[in-house]
C-alpha cells in the first residue's frame, strides 16, 4: 500500500513510518516540521514540507495514496490555553483538509484524537459511548475533529476510523521543550539530578500506553482499512498515578529522586483510564507492551541521547 502519514516527523509519526516501511509499504510523510522528533529522515520515505491546514497542498499530496494516517496536530493542553486559535486551526481545520483530500481521492483514513475530549466527565473507566465535555481548547479542537470524521463517514461513506490516544510514551518523544510529556521530561530531569516537578499532589492517574503498542494498532487499522463513525479509545485500562511513575523511575535508576510539588495545572484531568473492550474486539491479536518494560525502553533510549538534549536549567 502507499500510505501518507501526516505529522510523520513527530514522535508517534516517526515510529509509525519506520514500522510501515519495515512491513513493505510505500510511505509519504507530510509535515511542516513544527514539532520534530529529532530523528533523521528514514530511507525510502518521501518527505513533503506542507502545513496540514493548506487544503490544496494536502489534496495534491493525498492524490494517489491508498491510505492516510492523520497524526499532525498542535499538542499540549497548556499550549492550547496560551494559543487557542492556533490549536483549532492546526487540529480541526487541518483535519478538515485531510478529510476533503481523502474523500476526493477515495483513500481510507485513520485519525488520531485524544482522551482529553472527556474532560469534565469523571466517570471511570472511559467507554466510547460516554458523554464528553472538553476542558481546554486542545480538547475542544480534538472533539471537533472527531465530529468531522464521523460526519464524513456517515455523509460520504468515507472509510475512516478515529483512535483516541491516552498518554502515549516511548522512544523519540522529546524531553527538552516547555510542553514535553511527563515521562520523557521526568527521565531527562532525573538523569541530570534535577527535581521532578509534580503539578498537584501526584495522585492524578493516566492510562499510559507504549508507542510500540499504538503503532501496532495504527498499522493494523491501515492494513484492514477499518471504518466506523464511532471513535475508538486506544488504551488498555492502565491506572497509573504520577507518584507510581516516580516509584518506577526510582527502581530503574536505583536511587531516590528529588521531587517538587507545585500548584495543579489549569484544565488538567484528574483520572484518565479506558475500558478496552471495544479496542480488544477490533484488535484481538494485539497485546499491550507492559508499562515497566516500555518505561525501561524509554529510559534506555534517552540514556543514548543524553548529549543531544541540553541539561535542564535551574528553576526550569
N, C-alpha and C positions, 0 to 999 in steps of 0.2 A: 504493500500500500504506500501511497505518497501521503505523508502526514505533515500538516503545518502546525507548529507549536507557537502560540503567541506567548510572549514572556519567556522565551526559551533560554535566555541568558541568566535568568534568575535562579534561585536556589532549587525549587522543585523542577523548573524547566530544564536545567542542565542535567539533572539526574534522569528525568524522563527521556530527554533526547538521546542520551547515551544508551539507555535501555532499548529504545526503538531501533536505533542503528544496529545494536547487537542482535536484534531479532530479524534483521534483514529489511527493515522498512527504509524507504527513501524519505528523508526528513528535511523540512524547510523551517527555519526559525525566523519569526517576526518579532522584533524587539527594538525599542528606542534607546536601549542601554541606560535607562534612568535608574535601574536597580540591579546592577550586575552582580553575579555571584563571585566574580573574580577568576572564574575558570577560563582557560584558553579555549579557543574555538575547537570543536570536535571535528575530526576528519570526516569527510564525505557528507557534510551538512552545509546547506546553503543558508547564509545569513542575510536578512533584509533589515535595514535600519529604517523602521517605519513606526510611527505613532499609531496605536491601535484605534484611536478616535478619528484618524484620517480615512474616512469611508472609501473614497475612490482608490487609494493606495492599498487598503485592505482587500477590496474586491479584486484588484488585479493580482494580489498575492495568493488569494484563495482559489482563483480560477485554475482548474486542472488538478486540484488535490482531491483525494478520496475522503479525508477526514481532517478535522481541526480540533486541537485541544487548546482551549482558551484559558490560559493562566495569567495573562497580562493584567495587572491591576496596580493601583496605588494602595499598598497595605498600611496597616497600623492604625489603631483607634486614635491614639494621641495625635498622629499626623493629620487625620481627618478632622479632628476637632479644631486644629490650627488652620486647616485649609479645606473647608467642606466643598467649595466649588471645584477645586482640583480633584478631590476624591470622586465626586459624582461624574465629572467629565471623563476621567480615566476608566472608572469602573462601570457605570451604567451606559454612558454614551459609547464607550469602547465596545461593550457587549453588543449594543445595537448594531454597530458597524459590522461586527463579526457575524451576527445573525443574518443580516441582509446579504452579506457576501456568501454565506453558506447556502442560503435559500436560492440565490441566483445560480450557484454552481452545482447545486444538488450534492453538497458534501455533508457527511454526518458530522456531529458536533458533540464534544464533551466540554462542559463549562465548570470552572471552579467557583464555588461560593464559600460561605463561611458560617460556622456555628454561631457567630455573633448576631445573626438575624433573630435569634430567640430573645435576646435582650432581657426585658423585664420578666419574662416567663421563667419563674424559678423552679418549676416542676422538674424533677429528675427521676430516671434518665430521660433524655430527649427522644421523641419519636417524630417522624416526618409529618404526622397529622396534627401536631400541636400548634397552637396559635403563636404568632411571632410579634415582637414589639421592640424594634431596634432602639438602642440607647446611644448611638453615635452616628455621625454622618457616614462613616465607613460601613457600618452595619446596614444603614438605610440604603446605601448605594448597591450593596450586595443583594438586598431583598428586591430592589427594583430590577436588578439583573435577572434574578430568578423568575420574576413575573414576566419579564420579556421572553425568556426562554420558553416558559410554559405556554405563553400566548402563541408563539411561533409553532410549537408542536401541535397545538390544537387548531390553529388557523390555516397552517400551510403544510401540515403533515411532515414537518421537518424532523429528521432523525436526530434527536438531541437528548442529552442526559446531563443534568446538573448534579454535581457532587459537592456536598458541604464539608469542607475541611475543618478538623478540630486540632489545633495546636500541633502542626507538623514540625518535626525537627530532624536533624541529621547532617551529614557532610555537605559542605558547600553553602551552609547557612551562615552568613557573615555575622561576626560578633561586634564589629567596630563602628557602628553608626548609632545615632541617637535613638532610632526606632528599632533596634535589634531585638529579636525574640529573646525570651528569658533564658532558655537553656544555653545557647551559644554565648550569650553575654555573661552569664554566671561562670561558665567554664573558663572563658577568657580572663575574667577578673580574678578567678581563683588561681590561675596559672601565674598571674603577676602579683599574687598576695594582696590584692585589693579587696575591700569588703564587698559582699554580695548585698545589693540593695533590694530590700523587700518592701514593696508598696502595700501597706496594710499589715495584717497580723500573720500572713503566710499560710493561713488555713484555707484560702481560696484554692480550688482544685480544678484540674484540667484533664481532658481525655487526650493525653499526649499520644501521637501516632508517628511511627517511624516513616521517614521519607521513602524507604525501600518498600514498605507496605503500600503507601499511597501510589507509588509508581506502578506496582503490580496491578492495582485496581484500575488505574488510568489506561494501562496497556490493554488489559482485558476488555475494558469498555470500548476502546477504539476497535480492537480486532473483532469483537462481537457485534459492533455497531448497535449498542443498546440504546433504547429510546424510551422516555417516559416524561409526561408533563409534571410529575411529582418529583421534586428534588430528593436525593438520597444522601443520608448522613454517612460520611466516611470516617468512622472511628469505631473502636471495638469494645467500648464500655469500660475503659480505664477510669479510675477516680483517684488521681494522684495529687496531693496537695503540694504547694511550693515548699513547705517545710520538709516533706518527704523527698523532694528532689534534692534539697540540700543534704539530707542524710545520705542519699545515694552517692552524691558527689564526694562527700567526706570519706565514704568507703572506697571509692575509686582512687582518691588521692592519698589515702592513708593518713589523714591529719584533720584536725578541726579547722573549719573555715571561719573567717570573720564575717559577721552578718550585721547589717544596719537596717533598722525598721524605720520607714518614713510614712507619710500620710497616704491613704488609699488613692489609687489612680482614678481620675474622673471617668465616668461612664464604664467602669470596669464591671465584669460579670463575676459573681461570687462562685458559682459552681457550673461547670460545663462537662457533661457526661452524656454519652449516647447509648441508646438501646440499639444494638447492631442487628436486630432481627431481619430487617429488610435488606441491609447490606449483605448479610450472610446468605440470604436466599438468592441474591443476584450473583454473588461471587463465592460459591460454596467451597471452591478449591483453594481460596486464599486465606492464609492464617497469619495473624499479625506477628511481626517481629517483637519478641519480649522487650519490655521497657529497659530492663537492666542491660541487655545486650546492645540495644540501639544507643543507649546513653554511653556505654563504653566505646562504641564505634565512633560516636561523635567526639568524645574526648580524644581518642587516638588520632582522629583526623585533625583536630585543632592543634594537637601537640606537634604535628608536622608543619603547621603553618604559623608557629609562634613568632617567627621572624618576619612574617608577612604583614601582620597587623600591628599597629602601634600600641604600646602599653597604655592602659588607662591613665588619664591624668588625675592628680589628686583633686577630690571634690567632684569628679565627673560621675 
